Amino acid sequence: MMNLTVNGESFELDGADIPALIRQLDANSGHVAIMLNDAVVPREKWDNTSLSAGDCIEVLTFAAGG
Protein backbone atom coordinates (compact mmCIF):
# COMPACT_ATOMS: atom_id res chain seq x y z
CA MET A 1 0.00 0.00 0.00
CA MET A 2 1.15 3.49 -0.83
CA ASN A 3 -0.12 6.73 0.72
CA LEU A 4 -1.04 9.48 -1.74
CA THR A 5 -3.20 12.57 -1.76
CA VAL A 6 -6.04 12.24 -4.25
CA ASN A 7 -8.32 15.24 -4.80
CA GLY A 8 -7.11 16.71 -1.52
CA GLU A 9 -7.81 13.59 0.56
CA SER A 10 -5.46 10.97 1.98
CA PHE A 11 -5.67 7.80 -0.11
CA GLU A 12 -4.07 4.35 0.13
CA LEU A 13 -3.28 2.89 -3.26
CA ASP A 14 -2.89 -0.84 -3.76
CA GLY A 15 -0.63 -0.53 -6.80
CA ALA A 16 2.01 1.76 -8.24
CA ASP A 17 0.68 3.34 -11.43
CA ILE A 18 -2.17 5.41 -12.83
CA PRO A 19 -4.19 2.46 -14.21
CA ALA A 20 -4.16 0.91 -10.71
CA LEU A 21 -5.44 4.20 -9.28
CA ILE A 22 -8.23 4.41 -11.87
CA ARG A 23 -9.29 0.82 -11.12
CA GLN A 24 -9.26 1.37 -7.36
CA LEU A 25 -11.32 4.56 -7.72
CA ASP A 26 -13.69 2.63 -9.99
CA ALA A 27 -13.54 5.57 -12.39
CA ASN A 28 -14.34 5.48 -16.08
CA SER A 29 -10.90 6.06 -17.62
CA GLY A 30 -12.51 7.51 -20.74
CA HIS A 31 -13.98 10.38 -18.77
CA VAL A 32 -11.13 11.55 -16.53
CA ALA A 33 -7.91 13.54 -16.76
CA ILE A 34 -5.04 13.06 -14.34
CA MET A 35 -2.77 15.68 -12.82
CA LEU A 36 0.28 14.38 -10.99
CA ASN A 37 2.04 16.90 -8.77
CA ASP A 38 0.47 19.82 -10.70
CA ALA A 39 1.32 18.47 -14.17
CA VAL A 40 -1.17 16.90 -16.57
CA VAL A 41 -0.25 13.33 -17.50
CA PRO A 42 -1.24 12.58 -21.12
CA ARG A 43 -3.39 9.47 -21.39
CA GLU A 44 -0.83 7.73 -23.62
CA LYS A 45 1.69 7.95 -20.74
CA TRP A 46 -0.58 6.54 -18.00
CA ASP A 47 0.74 2.96 -18.34
CA ASN A 48 4.35 4.09 -17.99
CA THR A 49 3.91 6.66 -15.21
CA SER A 50 4.85 5.30 -11.81
CA LEU A 51 3.42 6.81 -8.66
CA SER A 52 5.39 7.38 -5.45
CA ALA A 53 4.37 7.72 -1.83
CA GLY A 54 3.44 11.32 -1.09
CA ASP A 55 2.40 12.18 -4.66
CA CYS A 56 -0.49 14.62 -5.05
CA ILE A 57 -2.99 13.58 -7.70
CA GLU A 58 -6.05 15.34 -9.02
CA VAL A 59 -8.58 13.22 -10.88
CA LEU A 60 -10.63 15.56 -13.03
CA THR A 61 -13.98 14.32 -14.31
CA PHE A 62 -15.50 15.60 -17.52
CA ALA A 63 -19.08 16.81 -17.31
CA ALA A 64 -21.48 17.63 -20.10
CA GLY A 65 -23.78 20.56 -19.82
CA GLY A 66 -25.18 23.51 -21.53
Buried (B, 14 or more C-beta within 10 A) or exposed (E): EBEBBBEEEEBEBEBBBBEBBBEBBEBEBEEBEBBBEEEEBEEEEBEEBEBEEEBEBBBEEEEEEE
